[in-house]
């Protein structure tokens, strides 16, 4: 039996348009988009952004993302965070006890992203 690759669903929070702009500015490529559902891609990774707001679920969701260059990714996140256009929180790259160097980002919907560099 062949495994099925499922795309994760990421809730947009209260402002779907703001979430879409944020992910595009972060460097994701928007593919299909219709009626409150969009596909975003970065390399081989992709997810559905869904026009959905459930604060409890959003604040208990964690997404892992791997990027080719963590420092470049951090620079982009830092510029976006300093712009003040999006309600996000971000921590610069740190080495964690679980053996990864990661950037932690809380997106406009309150979803926590752990971003690490591909091996």
C-alpha positions in Angstrom: 0.0 0.0 0.0 1.3 3.4 -0.9 1.3 6.1 1.8 -0.9 9.2 1.2 0.8 12.5 1.7 -1.7 14.8 3.5 -1.4 18.6 3.6 -1.9 20.1 7.0 -4.7 22.6 7.5 -3.7 25.9 9.0 -6.5 28.1 10.4 -6.4 31.7 9.3 -7.9 33.1 12.4 -10.3 36.1 12.3 -8.7 37.7 9.2 -8.2 35.3 6.2 -7.0 38.1 3.9 -4.4 39.2 6.4 -3.2 35.6 6.9 -2.9 35.1 3.1 -0.8 38.3 2.8 1.4 37.3 5.7 2.3 33.9 4.2 2.9 35.4 0.8 5.2 38.0 2.4 6.9 35.2 4.3 7.9 33.7 0.9 5.3 31.0 0.4 3.9 30.6 -3.1 0.1 30.7 -3.3 -1.4 28.0 -5.5 -5.1 27.1 -5.7 -7.4 29.6 -3.9 -11.1 29.6 -3.7 -13.9 30.2 -1.1 -11.7 30.5 2.0 -9.2 27.8 1.2 -5.8 28.3 -0.3 -2.8 26.1 -0.9 0.6 27.6 0.0 3.9 26.0 -1.0 7.6 26.4 0.0 9.8 23.9 -1.9 8.3 20.4 -1.3 6.3 21.5 1.7 2.7 22.7 1.4 -0.3 23.4 3.5 -3.9 24.5 3.2 -4.8 27.9 4.7 -8.4 27.7 5.8 -10.7 30.6 6.6 -11.4 29.3 10.1 -11.3 30.8 13.5 -11.2 28.7 16.7 -8.9 30.4 19.2 -8.4 27.4 21.4 -7.5 25.1 18.5 -5.2 27.8 17.0 -3.3 28.3 20.3 -2.8 24.5 20.7 -1.5 23.9 17.2 2.2 23.6 16.3 3.5 23.3 12.8 7.1 22.2 11.9 8.7 23.8 8.8 12.1 23.1 7.3 13.9 25.7 5.2 17.1 25.6 3.3 18.7 28.6 5.1 17.5 29.4 8.6 19.4 32.6 8.9 17.9 34.0 5.7 14.4 32.9 6.9 15.0 34.7 10.2 16.0 37.9 8.4 12.8 37.8 6.5 10.7 37.1 9.6 12.5 39.9 11.5 11.7 42.5 8.8 8.1 41.4 8.7 7.8 41.5 12.5 9.4 45.0 12.7 7.0 46.3 10.1 4.1 46.1 12.6 1.7 45.0 9.8 1.0 41.6 11.3 0.2 40.5 14.9 3.1 38.0 15.2 5.7 37.1 17.8 9.1 35.6 16.8 12.2 34.5 18.5 15.5 34.6 16.8 17.3 31.3 16.0 18.3 29.3 19.1 19.9 25.9 19.7 17.4 23.7 21.6 18.1 20.6 23.8 16.3 18.4 21.3 19.3 18.9 18.9 17.8 21.4 16.5 18.4 25.1 15.8 15.0 26.7 15.4 13.2 29.9 14.9 9.9 30.0 16.8 7.1 32.1 15.2 3.5 32.7 16.3 1.6 33.6 13.2 -1.4 36.1 13.0 -3.9 33.4 14.0 -1.8 32.3 17.0 -0.4 29.1 15.5 3.1 28.3 16.7 5.6 27.4 14.0 8.9 25.7 14.7 11.2 26.5 11.8 14.5 24.6 11.3 17.1 24.1 8.7 17.0 21.1 6.4 19.8 18.7 7.0 
